[in-house]
Amino acid sequence: MLVAQPALEAARQLGGWARGRRRRFRVEGPSMEPTLRHGQFVLVDPERRPRVGELALARHPTEPGLAVVKRVAAIMPDGAYALASDNPDAGTDSRHWGPLPAAAIDGTVTLLLDDPFAPLTPRTPGPPPRSGASLARWLRR
């Protein structure tokens, strides 16, 4: 029997969760729609550093104890992460708080539990630009 690659990856992520190597989080709010909806559950790999375009779990810079899921818009030369909401009108992100230090990133979202075969990439063009000057303008918005 031939198994599709997405099925193998979903099984691998679920196995990581079963062995305690992934953490589960519940999405609250609409800031990551349409990729993630309020009430859905995601798995996070705390050992994997996110790359540009991937979803990251981070500690909110002004609300201690609050974890947020945002898309990595850019990784700055100093290693800080610029994070973006997929639905920028419904949430805060690096446009409001600036880039976050790498130490504030707690892992990479690897699986949407409610729909393990759903892509975690945006269904619309990515929000922020990646060039230095354009990114600086985006962060000042």
C-alpha positions as CSV (number, residue, x, y, z in Angstrom):
1,M,0.0,0.0,0.0
2,L,1.3,3.5,-0.9
3,V,0.8,6.1,1.8
4,A,0.7,9.8,0.8
5,Q,3.5,12.0,2.2
6,P,1.1,14.3,4.2
7,A,-0.3,11.2,5.9
8,L,3.3,10.1,6.9
9,E,4.1,13.5,8.2
10,A,0.9,13.7,10.2
11,A,1.6,10.3,11.7
12,R,5.1,11.4,12.6
13,Q,3.9,14.5,14.4
14,L,1.2,12.6,16.3
15,G,3.9,10.0,17.3
16,G,6.0,12.9,18.6
17,W,3.0,14.1,20.6
18,A,2.4,10.7,22.1
19,R,6.1,10.5,23.2
20,G,5.9,14.0,24.8
21,R,8.0,15.7,22.1
22,R,5.2,17.9,20.9
23,R,3.0,20.3,22.8
24,R,-0.7,21.0,22.1
25,F,-2.2,24.4,22.1
26,R,-5.7,25.7,21.5
27,V,-6.1,28.7,19.1
28,E,-8.0,31.6,20.6
29,G,-9.2,34.5,18.5
30,P,-9.3,35.2,14.7
31,S,-5.8,36.7,14.1
32,M,-4.6,33.7,12.1
33,E,-7.7,33.2,10.0
34,P,-8.1,31.6,7.5
35,T,-5.1,29.3,8.3
36,L,-6.2,28.7,11.9
37,R,-9.6,29.3,13.4
38,H,-10.6,30.0,17.0
39,G,-11.0,26.8,19.0
40,Q,-8.7,24.6,16.8
41,F,-5.7,22.7,18.3
42,V,-2.2,22.8,17.0
43,L,0.9,20.7,17.8
44,V,4.2,22.6,18.3
45,D,7.7,21.2,18.1
46,P,9.6,23.0,20.8
47,E,13.0,21.8,19.5
48,R,12.5,23.3,15.9
49,R,13.3,26.9,15.1
50,P,10.8,28.3,12.6
51,R,11.8,29.6,9.2
52,V,10.4,32.5,7.3
53,G,6.8,31.6,6.3
54,E,6.2,29.1,9.0
55,L,4.0,29.4,12.1
56,A,5.8,30.0,15.4
57,L,4.7,29.8,19.0
58,A,6.0,32.8,20.9
59,R,5.6,34.5,24.2
60,H,3.7,37.7,24.0
61,P,6.0,40.6,24.7
62,T,3.7,42.6,26.9
63,E,1.4,40.0,28.4
64,P,3.3,37.6,30.6
65,G,2.1,34.0,30.4
66,L,0.3,34.5,27.1
67,A,1.5,32.3,24.1
68,V,0.7,33.5,20.6
69,V,0.9,31.7,17.2
70,K,2.1,34.0,14.4
71,R,3.7,33.6,11.0
72,V,7.4,34.3,10.8
73,A,7.6,37.3,8.4
74,A,11.4,37.8,8.7
75,I,14.4,36.8,10.7
76,M,16.4,39.9,11.4
77,P,20.3,40.0,11.1
78,D,20.5,39.9,14.9
79,G,18.4,36.8,15.1
80,A,15.2,38.5,16.2
81,Y,11.9,37.4,14.7
82,A,9.4,39.6,12.9
83,L,6.0,37.9,13.4
84,A,2.8,38.6,11.4
85,S,-0.9,37.8,11.8
86,D,-2.5,36.1,8.8
87,N,-5.5,38.3,9.5
88,P,-3.8,41.6,10.4
89,D,-7.0,43.5,11.1
90,A,-7.9,41.0,13.9
91,G,-4.7,40.8,15.9
92,T,-1.5,42.3,17.0
93,D,2.0,41.3,15.8
94,S,5.4,42.8,15.2
95,R,3.8,45.9,13.7
96,H,2.7,46.7,17.2
97,W,5.5,45.2,19.4
98,G,8.5,45.1,17.0
99,P,10.6,42.0,16.4
100,L,10.9,39.5,19.2
101,P,14.2,38.1,20.4
102,A,14.9,34.5,19.5
103,A,14.6,33.5,23.2
104,A,10.8,34.5,23.0
105,I,10.2,31.8,20.3
106,D,9.0,28.5,21.9
107,G,8.8,26.4,18.8
108,T,7.3,25.7,15.4
109,V,3.7,24.8,14.7
110,T,3.9,21.4,12.9
111,L,0.3,20.1,12.7
112,L,-3.3,21.3,12.9
113,L,-5.0,18.6,15.0
114,D,-8.5,19.3,13.7
115,D,-7.4,18.8,10.1
116,P,-4.0,17.0,10.0
117,F,-3.7,17.4,6.2
118,A,-4.5,21.2,6.1
119,P,-1.6,23.3,4.9
120,L,-0.2,25.7,7.4
121,T,0.8,28.2,4.7
122,P,-1.4,31.2,4.1
123,R,-4.1,30.9,1.4
124,T,-3.5,34.5,0.5
125,P,-0.2,36.3,-0.3
126,G,2.0,36.7,2.8
127,P,1.4,39.9,4.7
128,P,4.9,41.5,5.1
129,P,7.6,42.2,2.6
130,R,11.0,40.6,3.2
131,S,13.5,43.3,2.0
132,G,15.1,45.4,4.7
133,A,13.6,48.8,3.8
134,S,10.2,47.4,3.0
135,L,10.2,45.3,6.2
136,A,11.1,48.4,8.2
137,R,8.2,50.3,6.7
138,W,5.9,47.4,7.5
139,L,7.0,47.3,11.1
140,R,6.3,51.0,11.5
141,R,2.6,50.6,10.3
